[in-house]
Amino acid sequence: GAGVSQSPRYKVAKRGQDVALRCDPISGHVSLFWYQQALGQGPEFLTYFQNEAQLDKSGLPSDRFFAERPEGSVSTLKIQRTQKEDSAVYLCASTLGTPYTEAFFGQGTRLTVV
Amino acid sequence: SQQGEEDPQALSIQEGENATMNCSYKTSINNLQWYRQNSGRGLVHLILIRSNEREKHSGRLRVTLDTSKKSSSLLITASRAADTASYFCATDNQAGTALIFGKGTTLSVSS
């Protein structure tokens, strides 16, 4: 595709529900990142993939958060037993090579936990 | 945790004026990037400056980098209403596995 695509754009979940957020990076991009952005804040790093390998998951806030990229392209961020504090915009970004190059961002998924 | 800190947090100017935003970071870096985010949208890359560069230009944007002070500045000249957005600096983390963003500067340009 032309850019990074995320789905759904909006998700409302009841507390305790599991959710899955999808990211389609730009074709051929090696690196993929997930970020969490609270209102009025900068994006907070969650996790990083290089192809299918998850090289850094130090930003995942709890073991309820899980991310995968099994074939080195599409990635899914899963949040189990959602809590109200999980409400945020989840951004996905990809880069052609290493993390040191220009990152292309998707529009994000706005998750609201009620 | 966030590597970069932008200053000021908010900036309001008139069209035609210049806007300067600053970013400070904590550890050594390979490069520093600036991004713009319009309300409710994803981030858009503006410019990248490498650690061995001191200044870079792109259109109305001018970025400086002072690695001895661990700081960078973004200057937008002749601002327009369309420049209204949040601006973030981003650096790689020590492990080289992520881009870490600051909290951003919210710029408001009024006509």
Chai-1 contact restraints between the chains, C-beta under 6 A:
chainA,res_idxA,chainB,res_idxB,connection_type,confidence,min_distance_angstrom,max_distance_angstrom,comment,restraint_id
A,Q41,B,K103,contact,1.0,0.0,6.0,A-B,restraint_1
A,G42,B,F88,contact,1.0,0.0,6.0,A-B,restraint_2
A,G42,B,F101,contact,1.0,0.0,6.0,A-B,restraint_3
A,G42,B,G102,contact,1.0,0.0,6.0,A-B,restraint_4
A,G42,B,K103,contact,1.0,0.0,6.0,A-B,restraint_5
A,G42,B,G104,contact,1.0,0.0,6.0,A-B,restraint_6
A,P43,B,F101,contact,1.0,0.0,6.0,A-B,restraint_7
A,F45,B,A98,contact,1.0,0.0,6.0,A-B,restraint_8
A,F45,B,I100,contact,1.0,0.0,6.0,A-B,restraint_9
A,Y48,B,T97,contact,1.0,0.0,6.0,A-B,restraint_10
A,Y48,B,A98,contact,1.0,0.0,6.0,A-B,restraint_11
A,L55,B,T97,contact,1.0,0.0,6.0,A-B,restraint_12
A,D56,B,T97,contact,1.0,0.0,6.0,A-B,restraint_13
A,D56,B,A98,contact,1.0,0.0,6.0,A-B,restraint_14
A,P99,B,D92,contact,1.0,0.0,6.0,A-B,restraint_15
A,P99,B,A98,contact,1.0,0.0,6.0,A-B,restraint_16
A,P99,B,L99,contact,1.0,0.0,6.0,A-B,restraint_17
A,Y100,B,N30,contact,1.0,0.0,6.0,A-B,restraint_18
A,Y100,B,N31,contact,1.0,0.0,6.0,A-B,restraint_19
A,Y100,B,D92,contact,1.0,0.0,6.0,A-B,restraint_20
A,E102,B,H45,contact,1.0,0.0,6.0,A-B,restraint_21
A,A103,B,L99,contact,1.0,0.0,6.0,A-B,restraint_22
A,F105,B,G42,contact,1.0,0.0,6.0,A-B,restraint_23
A,F105,B,L43,contact,1.0,0.0,6.0,A-B,restraint_24
A,G106,B,G42,contact,1.0,0.0,6.0,A-B,restraint_25
A,Q107,B,G42,contact,1.0,0.0,6.0,A-B,restraint_26
A,G108,B,G42,contact,1.0,0.0,6.0,A-B,restraint_27
